Amino acid sequence: MLSSIEILILAGIQGITEFLPISSAAHLILISKYYAFTNQNLLIDICLHLGSLLAIIVYFRNDLFSFIKNKNFLIKILIGTLPIIPIGYIFYQTGIINQLRNLEVIGWMSLIFGIFLYISDKTKINKRIETEFSNKSAIFIGLFQILALIPGVSRSGITITSGRLLGFNRFDSAKISFFLSIPTLFAASVLGIYNIYEEGSSELNFLAIIAVIFSFIFSYITISLFLNFIKKFSLKIFIIYRIILAIVLLSIVYFPKSFL
């Protein structure tokens, strides 16, 4: 059974890395390599995602209320989500996702798409989401989001990258990324709630609630700080971090004796 401290660690990883362009999979695998969590079950993972979902809803509550009135934007978000669904289903059903979940793949993907993020962030055009986010834009970003199925790419990173390639400013590219995460996190959260109900274990339910709370706190703080940061600065610090992380991961793969 996971302890509260272990859940706090997992919630921190989930809440921080889910929304930053640095790949949550890379950090989870790297930490799990050196620390064996007692029992990291699927239910706790889903509850961590539920916390992130609630953080997005609370933070962007005004935007979401406006979407109810303006269904066109909501439709665009759903359009942007559609491409990843069938491909994701194939990846998970065939086990491809598990084959890709290794340090070598994650290391190279962190490096390659870190460089890709650097190139896209050089875009000088500053389109606004309110006036220039079209169905074509949604499809373009949605197709790029498929790449996030490969561990190490980073869902946040690739959607921000594609938004920047289209000419959207950093702030709006990040908002599009956050909005696109809602349908996926919602589906996972519904499954999590169902599992909690079916489990019927008060101890597990308590830990699940703790996971949601911790994940919500970390996610909300991360969203707020990240959006405020990119209003003033470029994404260079995240690019440098990705490259350093890639070097560490690939060093573990190709020079394992140095990390024993």
C-alpha positions in Angstrom: 0.0 0.0 0.0 1.4 3.4 -0.9 2.1 5.8 1.9 1.0 9.4 2.1 4.6 10.5 1.4 4.8 8.3 -1.7 1.5 9.7 -3.0 2.8 13.2 -2.3 5.8 12.4 -4.5 3.7 11.0 -7.3 1.3 13.9 -7.1 4.2 16.4 -7.3 5.5 14.6 -10.4 2.0 14.4 -12.0 1.0 18.0 -11.1 4.2 19.6 -12.2 5.3 17.6 -15.3 1.8 17.1 -16.8 1.6 20.7 -17.7 5.2 21.7 -18.4 6.8 20.8 -21.7 9.2 18.3 -20.1 7.6 14.8 -20.2 6.0 13.3 -17.2 6.8 9.8 -18.4 10.6 10.6 -18.3 10.4 11.7 -14.7 8.2 8.8 -13.5 10.5 6.2 -15.0 13.7 7.9 -13.9 12.4 8.1 -10.3 11.0 4.6 -10.3 14.4 3.3 -11.4 15.9 4.3 -8.2 12.9 4.2 -5.9 10.5 1.3 -5.8 7.0 2.5 -4.9 5.2 0.1 -2.5 2.1 -0.4 -4.7 1.5 2.1 -7.5 -1.8 0.8 -8.7 -3.9 2.1 -11.6 -6.5 3.6 -9.3 -4.0 6.0 -7.7 -2.7 6.9 -11.1 -6.2 7.8 -12.3 -6.9 9.8 -9.2 -3.8 11.8 -9.8 -5.1 12.7 -13.2 -8.5 13.6 -11.7 -6.7 16.1 -9.5 -5.1 17.7 -12.6 -8.4 17.8 -14.4 -10.1 19.6 -11.4 -7.2 22.1 -11.4 -7.7 22.9 -15.0 -11.5 23.3 -14.6 -11.1 25.6 -11.5 -8.3 27.7 -13.1 -10.1 28.2 -16.4 -13.6 28.2 -15.0 -14.4 31.6 -16.7 -13.2 30.4 -20.1 -15.1 27.2 -19.7 -18.3 29.1 -18.9 -17.8 31.1 -22.0 -17.4 27.9 -24.0 -20.9 26.9 -23.0 -22.2 30.0 -24.6 -19.8 29.7 -27.6 -20.0 26.1 -28.6 -17.8 26.7 -31.7 -14.6 26.7 -29.6 -15.8 23.6 -27.7 -16.3 21.8 -31.0 -12.8 22.8 -32.1 -11.3 21.3 -28.9 -13.2 18.1 -29.5 -11.9 18.1 -33.1 -8.4 18.5 -31.9 -8.9 15.5 -29.5 -10.3 13.1 -32.1 -7.0 12.1 -33.9 -5.3 10.7 -30.8 -8.3 8.4 -29.8 -8.0 5.6 -32.5 -4.2 5.7 -32.5 -4.1 5.6 -28.7 -6.5 2.7 -28.7 -4.2 0.8 -31.1 -1.1 1.6 -29.1 -2.5 0.3 -25.9 -4.4 -2.7 -27.3 -1.3 -4.0 -29.2 1.1 -3.2 -26.4 3.2 -0.9 -28.6 3.0 1.7 -25.8 4.8 -0.6 -23.4 7.5 -1.5 -25.9 8.3 2.2 -26.2 8.3 2.8 -22.5 12.1 2.6 -21.9 14.9 5.0 -21.1 16.5 4.9 -24.5 13.3 6.0 -26.3 12.4 8.6 -23.7 15.9 10.0 -23.8 16.0 10.4 -27.5 12.5 11.8 -27.7 13.3 14.3 -24.9 16.3 15.5 -26.9 14.7 15.6 -30.4 11.5 17.2 -29.4 13.3 19.6 -27.1 15.2 20.9 -30.2 11.9 20.9 -32.1 10.4 23.1 -29.3 13.3 25.4 -29.6 12.8 25.8 -33.3 9.1 26.5 -33.0 9.6 29.0 -30.2 11.5 31.2 -32.6 8.1 32.0 -34.4 7.6 35.8 -34.5 3.9 35.7 -35.5 1.6 36.2 -32.6 -1.9 34.9 -33.5 -4.6 35.0 -30.9 -6.8 32.1 -29.9 -9.9 34.3 -29.7 -9.8 35.2 -33.4 -7.6 32.8 -35.3 -8.0 29.3 -33.8 -9.8 27.5 -36.6 -10.9 23.9 -37.3 -7.8 23.5 -39.4 -5.7 24.7 -36.5 -7.4 22.2 -34.2 -6.8 19.3 -36.6 -3.1 20.3 -37.1 -2.5 20.4 -33.3 -4.5 17.3 -32.8 -2.4 15.4 -35.3 0.8 16.5 -33.5 -0.7 15.4 -30.2 -0.6 11.8 -31.5 3.2 12.0 -31.1 2.6 12.4 -27.3 1.8 8.7 -27.2 5.5 8.1 -27.5 7.0 8.4 -24.0 9.4 11.3 -23.7 7.7 13.5 -26.3 5.5 15.3 -23.7 1.9 16.0 -24.5 2.2 19.6 -23.3 5.4 20.1 -25.2 4.2 18.8 -28.6 0.9 20.7 -28.4 2.7 24.0 -27.5 5.2 23.3 -30.3 2.5 22.8 -32.9 0.7 25.9 -31.6 3.8 28.0 -32.0 4.4 26.6 -35.5 1.0 27.9 -36.4 2.0 31.3 -35.1 0.1 31.5 -31.8 1.8 33.3 -29.0 3.2 31.3 -26.1 0.4 32.1 -23.7 -2.4 31.0 -26.2 -0.4 28.0 -27.3 -0.3 26.9 -23.7 -4.0 27.5 -23.2 -4.8 25.4 -26.2 -2.6 22.7 -24.8 -4.4 22.8 -21.4 -7.9 22.8 -23.1 -6.9 19.8 -25.2 -6.0 17.9 -22.1 -9.5 18.2 -20.6 -11.2 15.4 -22.7 -8.5 12.9 -22.1 -8.2 13.6 -18.4 -12.0 13.6 -18.1 -12.2 10.1 -19.6 -9.5 8.8 -17.3 -11.2 10.4 -14.3 -14.6 8.9 -15.0 -12.9 5.5 -15.0 -11.2 6.3 -11.8 -14.4 7.3 -10.0 -16.0 4.1 -11.2 -13.1 2.0 -9.9 -13.2 3.8 -6.5 -16.9 2.9 -6.2 -16.4 -0.7 -7.2 -13.4 -1.2 -4.9 -15.3 -0.4 -1.7 -12.2 -0.2 0.4 -12.2 2.8 2.9 -8.5 2.8 3.2 -8.0 2.8 -0.5 -10.7 5.5 -0.9 -8.9 7.7 1.7 -5.6 7.3 -0.2 -7.4 8.1 -3.5 -8.8 11.3 -2.0 -5.3 12.3 -0.7 -4.0 11.7 -4.3 -6.7 13.9 -5.8 -6.0 16.7 -3.3 -2.2 16.7 -3.6 -2.4 16.4 -7.4 -4.9 19.3 -7.6 -2.7 21.6 -5.5 0.5 20.8 -7.5 -1.4 21.1 -10.8 -3.1 24.4 -10.0 0.1 26.0 -8.8 2.0 24.8 -11.8 -0.6 26.1 -14.3 -0.6 29.5 -12.6 3.2 29.8 -12.4 3.7 28.5 -16.0 1.2 30.9 -17.6 2.6 33.8 -15.7 6.2 32.8 -16.7 5.6 32.5 -20.4 3.9 35.9 -20.5 7.4 37.4 -19.8 9.9 34.8 -20.9 10.6 32.3 -23.7 10.6 28.5 -23.4 14.4 28.3 -23.4 14.7 27.2 -19.7 12.5 24.1 -20.5 14.4 23.4 -23.6 17.7 23.4 -21.7 16.2 21.2 -19.0 14.9 18.7 -21.6 18.4 18.5 -23.2 20.0 17.9 -19.8 17.4 15.3 -18.9 18.0 13.6 -22.2 21.8 13.5 -21.6 21.2 11.9 -18.1 18.8 9.3 -19.5 21.0 8.4 -22.4 24.0 8.2 -20.2 22.2 5.7 -18.0 21.4 3.7 -21.1 24.8 3.7 -22.8 27.0 4.0 -19.7 25.1 2.1 -17.0 28.1 1.2 -14.8 28.5 4.9 -14.1 25.1 5.0 -12.4 25.3 1.8 -10.3 
